[in-house]
Amino acid sequence: MNVKVQVNKLGLYYGDVLALKKISIEIIENSVLALIGPSGCGKSTFLKTLNRMNDLIDSVKIEGEVLLDGENIYHPNIDTVMLRKRIGMVFQRPNPFPMSVYDNIAYGPRIHGQAKKAVLDEIVEKSLTGSALWDEVKDRLHSSAMGLSGGQQQRLCIARLLAVEPEVLLMDEPCSALDPISTMKIEELVTKLKASYTIVMVTHNMQQAARVSDYTGFFLSGDLVEQDKTDTIFTRPQDKRTEDYITGRFG
Ligand SMILES: Nc1ncnc2c1ncn2[C@@H]1O[C@H](COP(=O)(O)OP(=O)(O)OP(=O)(O)O)[C@@H](O)[C@H]1O
């Protein structure tokens, strides 16, 4: 088991407010880590620290380190554009660009300098196949992505990430805006993708965490209270607060 991302005593302030308290966790390569916890406990904030999305907020101050393959992503020499290519993110609501399916996928490779049509064609097909969307859109590649269903749009957003060959996928409640069938497709996809990628997923859905993840971390008020194999968290949690939360007695 290889550690892909190692987080050491990561603290984050929004202004004077401490939102993450010395979080330490190892994220194992080719696994799915689910992050659970009540609203406002810091899950999304933590997820965004993994590819420095919080840097975009002025008031944010970060302490500690995040090592990607042993290298601190907060080192001043790190190129954040390259970092976000290696660690991509999918959001709660699918956010396709208002352009064709094809151009959505080709966008990232073009930005990174790929201009050859034959290569882009190949990337588009491979990425859409990888996100289990190819069969549904192969005849409408040049139609607007805005015409796809919500579930298809979310898989398009995943394909858009795959097109730039990331290593880690961050997913912030990727199914929260989707119906049960689209949710099932995304869950199947996540299970398939972990063979090639390392995945960190925030979810409010306990069953989803139990179904798709290998490891689970429970957050509460900016603390990572407990982290372990998902089976262990759901059957033998060590901390009473974790048990209360997963059994619905929280609060
Ligand atoms: N840009 C921001 N500026 C100031 N405070 C923020 C900002 N973003 C989040 N916070 C605060 O940080 C804390 C953690 O928020 P965060 O969104 O990470 O929680 P969460 O666990 O992902 O919640 P949810 O499950 O509701 O999405 C909250 O108290 C929130 O109000």
The ligand as an ORCA input file, in Angstrom:
! r2SCAN-3c Opt
* xyz 0 1
  N     -14.928     31.274      2.377
  C     -15.178     31.153      3.688
  N     -14.986     32.207      4.519
  C     -15.209     32.111      5.854
  N     -15.637     30.977      6.459
  C     -15.858     29.910      5.683
  C     -15.638     29.934      4.269
  N     -15.941     28.705      3.763
  C     -16.329     27.956      4.814
  N     -16.276     28.655      5.971
  C     -16.602     28.167      7.326
  O     -15.750     27.097      7.646
  C     -16.461     26.063      8.321
  C     -16.356     24.759      7.546
  O     -17.077     24.871      6.322
  P     -17.086     23.729      5.222
  O     -17.840     24.253      4.028
  O     -15.705     23.253      4.997
  O     -17.921     22.585      5.952
  P     -18.579     21.252      5.370
  O     -18.346     20.217      6.395
  O     -18.077     20.986      4.010
  O     -20.119     21.651      5.332
  P     -21.290     21.113      4.353
  O     -21.444     19.674      4.657
  O     -22.469     21.932      4.793
  O     -20.858     21.402      2.951
  C     -17.884     26.570      8.480
  O     -18.010     27.157      9.743
  C     -18.013     27.611      7.377
  O     -18.947     28.604      7.743
*
